């Protein structure tokens, strides 16, 4: 990535920047979740760093709140925990003492993230062009604003809202995203990876059919201009509250189509309001 923000708080503002020729994302903002490797007692758990590039991150300190995440469905548990003490056992494992007992339906194979360290993001008047992977990647429940930007010729999705407790363990579901007055000019021009939609809402959920609540929520896409070959404008899994309105879309045949030329591909999603094309 050109810029990468892990386990941050406050507000990240990027304005008027140009990113070109990256081998990965222009910006990646996310939390880091750890796997619950062992439950020693109702108030003691061993948490494991699952991805080697996250080893050593100071994810938890005593007194901070803990978000529990169901491993199979990626659902956030409604009850927050609190770390009473955190001890490093070895390079890959932490011993976390909880202030209150672990919820009865959380256990080994589930995940935890820090509920106090999430950033808001303002990505404004930036240009992202001719990069190999996605343009931008956001995974945070705080407000995300992408406004007045140009996404030109990215190999993969221009904007990806991700999240997982399976591989990278980059977490933090999105609850308030506004994508307003941007230009999307021929993205998804290769088949490298993450090429499902120009705006891809793609958390890695093992069993979305078992969810009672969708992972990403409240995503407004308005006033944008799309110049594109026949690929999905939106590809979404496990999202609720997607609004796509007042956008200008111009299709052409400069590159090969995808997904039977469908403009919207939705799986296991809740409420949507999508303009007719």
C-alpha positions as CSV (number, residue, x, y, z in Angstrom):
1,X,0.0,0.0,0.0
2,X,1.0,3.6,-0.5
3,X,-0.4,4.5,2.9
4,X,-1.6,2.1,5.6
5,X,-3.3,2.9,8.9
6,X,-3.8,0.1,11.4
7,X,-5.5,0.4,14.8
8,X,-5.7,4.2,14.7
9,X,-8.2,6.6,16.3
10,X,-9.3,10.2,15.8
11,X,-9.7,11.4,12.2
12,X,-7.5,10.5,9.2
13,X,-7.8,13.3,6.5
14,X,-6.1,13.1,3.1
15,X,-6.8,15.9,0.8
16,X,-5.5,16.7,-2.7
17,X,-3.0,13.8,-2.9
18,X,-2.1,11.9,-6.1
19,X,-1.3,8.2,-6.0
20,X,0.0,6.5,-9.1
21,X,1.5,3.2,-10.1
22,X,1.2,1.4,-6.7
23,X,1.4,-2.4,-6.5
24,X,-1.4,-2.2,-3.9
25,X,-3.9,0.2,-2.4
26,X,-3.5,4.0,-2.2
27,X,-4.9,3.9,1.3
28,X,-5.9,1.1,3.6
29,X,-7.6,1.8,6.9
30,X,-8.6,-1.0,9.3
31,X,-8.4,-2.5,12.7
32,X,-6.6,-5.7,13.6
33,X,-8.6,-8.5,15.2
34,X,-7.0,-11.5,17.0
35,X,-8.3,-15.0,17.2
36,X,-9.5,-16.5,20.5
37,X,-7.1,-19.4,20.7
38,X,-8.1,-20.7,24.1
39,X,-10.6,-20.0,26.9
40,X,-8.8,-20.7,30.2
41,X,-11.7,-19.4,32.4
42,X,-14.7,-17.1,32.0
43,X,-12.4,-14.2,32.5
44,X,-9.2,-15.4,31.0
45,X,-8.5,-15.9,27.3
46,X,-5.5,-16.5,25.1
47,X,-5.6,-14.4,21.9
48,X,-3.5,-15.1,18.9
49,X,-2.1,-12.9,16.1
50,X,-3.2,-14.8,13.0
51,X,-1.3,-13.0,10.3
52,X,2.4,-12.6,10.5
53,X,2.4,-9.0,9.4
54,X,0.3,-8.0,12.4
55,X,2.5,-9.7,15.0
56,X,3.6,-7.2,17.6
57,X,0.8,-4.6,17.1
58,X,-0.3,-3.3,20.4
59,X,-4.0,-4.1,19.9
60,X,-5.1,-4.1,23.5
61,X,-4.1,-2.4,26.7
62,X,-5.7,-2.6,30.2
63,X,-8.8,-0.6,30.5
64,X,-9.7,-0.7,26.8
65,X,-13.0,-2.0,25.5
66,X,-13.2,-5.3,23.5
67,X,-15.5,-6.0,20.6
68,X,-16.3,-9.7,20.3
69,X,-16.7,-11.0,16.7
70,X,-18.4,-14.3,15.7
71,X,-15.9,-16.2,13.6
72,X,-18.4,-18.0,11.3
73,X,-20.7,-15.1,10.6
74,X,-18.4,-12.0,11.3
75,X,-21.3,-10.6,13.4
76,X,-20.3,-8.1,16.1
77,X,-21.6,-9.2,19.5
78,X,-23.9,-6.7,21.2
79,X,-22.0,-6.9,24.5
80,X,-18.6,-5.2,24.8
81,X,-15.9,-6.5,27.1
82,X,-13.1,-4.7,28.8
83,X,-9.5,-5.7,29.3
84,X,-8.5,-5.8,32.9
85,X,-5.0,-6.9,32.2
86,X,-2.9,-7.9,29.1
87,X,0.2,-10.0,29.2
88,X,2.4,-11.0,26.3
89,X,2.9,-14.8,26.5
90,X,5.2,-15.0,23.4
91,X,5.5,-13.5,20.0
92,X,2.1,-14.7,18.8
93,X,-0.1,-14.9,21.9
94,X,-1.6,-12.6,24.5
95,X,-3.2,-13.5,27.8
96,X,-6.1,-11.2,28.3
97,X,-7.9,-11.0,31.7
98,X,-11.5,-9.7,31.2
99,X,-13.2,-7.4,33.7
100,X,-16.4,-9.3,33.2
101,X,-17.0,-12.9,32.1
102,X,-16.9,-13.8,28.4
103,X,-20.3,-13.9,26.7
104,X,-21.7,-17.4,26.7
105,X,-21.9,-17.6,22.9
106,X,-18.3,-16.5,22.4
107,X,-15.4,-18.9,22.4
108,X,-12.5,-20.5,20.7
109,X,-12.4,-19.7,17.0
110,X,-14.2,-16.3,17.4
111,X,-12.3,-13.0,17.3
112,X,-11.7,-9.8,19.3
113,X,-10.8,-6.3,18.3
114,X,-10.3,-3.0,20.2
115,X,-13.6,-1.1,20.4
116,X,-11.9,2.1,21.5
117,X,-9.5,2.6,18.5
118,X,-11.4,3.2,15.3
119,X,-10.7,6.2,13.1
120,X,-13.0,8.4,11.0
121,X,-11.7,9.0,7.4
122,X,-11.9,11.9,5.0
123,X,-10.5,11.2,1.6
124,X,-11.1,14.3,-0.4
125,X,-10.0,15.7,-3.9
126,X,-7.5,12.9,-4.4
127,X,-6.4,11.1,-7.6
128,X,-5.7,7.4,-7.7
129,X,-4.5,6.1,-11.0
130,X,-2.9,3.1,-12.8
131,X,-2.3,0.9,-9.8
132,X,-2.3,-2.9,-9.7
133,X,-4.8,-3.6,-6.9
134,X,-7.7,-1.6,-5.4
135,X,-7.8,2.1,-5.2
136,X,-8.9,2.5,-1.6
137,X,-9.7,0.1,1.2
138,X,-11.7,1.2,4.3
139,X,-12.8,-1.0,7.2
140,X,-13.9,1.2,10.2
141,X,-17.3,1.9,11.9
142,X,-16.5,5.6,12.2
143,X,-17.7,7.9,9.4
144,X,-15.9,7.5,6.0
145,X,-16.2,10.3,3.4
146,X,-14.8,9.9,-0.1
147,X,-15.6,13.1,-2.0
148,X,-14.3,14.8,-5.2
149,X,-11.8,12.1,-6.0
150,X,-10.7,10.6,-9.4
151,X,-10.2,6.9,-9.7
152,X,-8.5,6.2,-13.1
153,X,-7.6,2.8,-14.5
154,X,-7.1,0.8,-11.3
155,X,-6.7,-2.9,-11.9
156,X,-9.2,-3.9,-9.2
157,X,-12.0,-2.1,-7.4
158,X,-11.8,1.6,-7.0
159,X,-13.2,1.4,-3.4
160,X,-13.3,-1.8,-1.3
161,X,-15.0,-2.1,2.1
162,X,-13.6,-5.3,3.4
163,X,-13.3,-7.0,6.8
164,X,-12.4,-10.5,7.9
165,X,-11.6,-12.8,10.8
166,X,-10.3,-15.5,8.4
167,X,-7.0,-14.5,6.7
168,X,-5.6,-11.0,7.1
169,X,-7.7,-10.4,10.3
170,X,-8.2,-6.8,9.2
171,X,-11.5,-5.8,10.8
172,X,-13.8,-3.0,11.7
173,X,-17.2,-3.1,10.0
174,X,-18.4,0.1,8.2
175,X,-21.5,1.8,9.6
176,X,-21.4,5.2,7.9
177,X,-19.9,5.6,4.4
178,X,-20.5,8.5,2.0
179,X,-19.1,8.3,-1.6
180,X,-20.0,11.6,-3.2
181,X,-19.1,13.5,-6.4
182,X,-16.3,11.3,-7.5
183,X,-15.1,10.2,-11.0
184,X,-14.7,6.5,-11.7
185,X,-13.0,6.2,-15.1
186,X,-12.5,2.6,-16.2
187,X,-11.6,0.6,-13.2
188,X,-11.6,-3.2,-13.1
189,X,-9.5,-3.4,-16.2
190,X,-7.5,-6.6,-15.1
191,X,-8.3,-9.8,-13.4
192,X,-5.7,-9.7,-10.7
193,X,-7.8,-9.9,-7.5
194,X,-10.7,-8.1,-5.8
195,X,-12.2,-7.4,-9.2
196,X,-15.9,-8.0,-8.3
197,X,-17.2,-4.4,-8.6
198,X,-16.1,-0.8,-9.1
199,X,-17.3,-0.3,-5.5
200,X,-16.9,-3.6,-3.8
201,X,-18.5,-4.3,-0.4
202,X,-16.8,-7.6,0.3
203,X,-16.2,-8.9,3.8
204,X,-15.0,-12.4,4.1
205,X,-17.9,-14.2,5.8
206,X,-17.9,-18.0,6.1
207,X,-21.6,-18.4,6.6
208,X,-23.5,-15.2,5.7
209,X,-26.7,-17.2,5.5
210,X,-26.6,-17.6,9.3
211,X,-26.3,-13.9,10.0
212,X,-29.0,-12.0,11.9
213,X,-27.3,-8.7,11.1
214,X,-25.4,-7.6,8.0
215,X,-21.7,-6.7,8.4
216,X,-21.5,-3.3,6.6
217,X,-24.3,-0.8,6.9
218,X,-25.4,2.7,5.7
219,X,-23.5,3.3,2.4
220,X,-24.5,6.3,0.4
221,X,-23.2,6.5,-3.2
222,X,-24.5,9.8,-4.8
223,X,-23.6,12.3,-7.4
224,X,-20.7,10.3,-8.9
225,X,-19.8,9.8,-12.6
226,X,-19.0,6.4,-13.8
227,X,-17.3,5.9,-17.2
228,X,-17.0,2.1,-17.5
229,X,-17.1,-1.0,-19.5
230,X,-19.9,-3.4,-18.5
231,X,-18.9,-4.5,-15.0
232,X,-20.8,-4.2,-11.7
233,X,-21.0,-0.7,-10.3
234,X,-21.6,-2.3,-6.9
235,X,-20.7,-5.8,-5.8
236,X,-22.0,-6.4,-2.2
237,X,-22.0,-9.2,0.3
238,X,-23.6,-8.9,3.7
239,X,-24.5,-5.2,3.5
240,X,-27.6,-3.3,4.6
241,X,-28.7,0.2,3.7
242,X,-27.0,0.7,0.3
243,X,-28.2,3.8,-1.5
244,X,-27.1,4.5,-5.1
245,X,-28.8,7.6,-6.5
246,X,-28.3,10.6,-8.8
247,X,-25.2,9.1,-10.4
248,X,-24.2,9.5,-14.0
249,X,-23.3,6.2,-15.7
250,X,-21.9,5.8,-19.2
251,X,-21.2,2.2,-20.4
252,X,-18.9,1.2,-23.2
253,X,-17.1,-1.9,-24.5
254,X,-13.4,-0.9,-24.1
255,X,-12.7,-4.0,-21.9
256,X,-14.3,-7.4,-21.3
257,X,-17.6,-7.5,-19.4
258,X,-18.1,-9.3,-16.0
259,X,-21.1,-10.9,-14.2
260,X,-23.2,-11.0,-17.3
261,X,-23.0,-7.2,-17.6
262,X,-25.1,-6.7,-14.4
263,X,-24.7,-3.2,-12.9
264,X,-25.5,-4.5,-9.3
265,X,-24.5,-7.9,-7.8
266,X,-25.9,-8.4,-4.3
267,X,-25.6,-11.4,-2.1
268,X,-27.1,-11.8,1.4
269,X,-27.9,-8.0,1.6
270,X,-30.6,-6.1,3.4
271,X,-32.3,-2.9,2.3
272,X,-31.1,-1.2,-0.8
273,X,-32.2,1.8,-2.9
274,X,-30.6,1.5,-6.4
275,X,-31.3,3.8,-9.3
276,X,-32.6,2.3,-12.5
277,X,-30.1,2.3,-15.4
